[in-house]
Amino acid sequence: MTELHFRAATPTDLDAIVGLVTSAYRGDSSRAGWTTEADFLDGNRIDREVLRGDIESPRSCVLLAERDGELLACAHVSEEDGAGYFGMFSVVPGLQGGGIGKQVLAECERIARDEWRMPSMRMTVIDIRDTLIAFYERRGYRRTGILKPFPYGDERFGLPRRDDLRFEVLEKVL
């Protein structure tokens, strides 16, 4: 098996990224992996124009992981409030649990630490996602106790199936 190739996304990758992110989090296809949010969110996981802005902004990289020209994973790393910010982490559902995600996370941390000289990496995770939070804790992230509201009413980020969703900030010193 050939190793992963990383590259920064361009606007020509929009459709492929939206498809990957949606497949990893929404609908029946997402149930093939362990990152699904299908039980508590419907609708969009990513907005195309927000994604375009992430691709085109300075100190922002939508990182793609490919093997033999096939998109297998992506994530967004950016600078936010003096730290790296990690989000939009997606791996093809049938390939989750095989180590691709760990490599993508490590590459995003490398970008934030080595290229941008950020002292830490932060992310927000829906706080009921215990398995996902445990994954990040095994990689050195800690729960900060800082909670942020879920954007109820903004359909660009999904249609909640429950009324108790909120985000918790996780952080790791790089």
Secondary structure, DSSP 8 states (H G I E B T S, - for coil): ----EEEE--GGGHHHHHHHHHHHHSTGGGGGSS---TTTEES-SS-HHHHHHHHHSTTEEEEEEEETTEEEEEEEEEEETTEEEEEEEEE-GGGTTSSHHHHHHHHHHHIIIIIS--SEEEEEEETT-HHHHHHHHHTT-EEEEEEEE--TT-GGG-EESSS--EEEEEEEE-
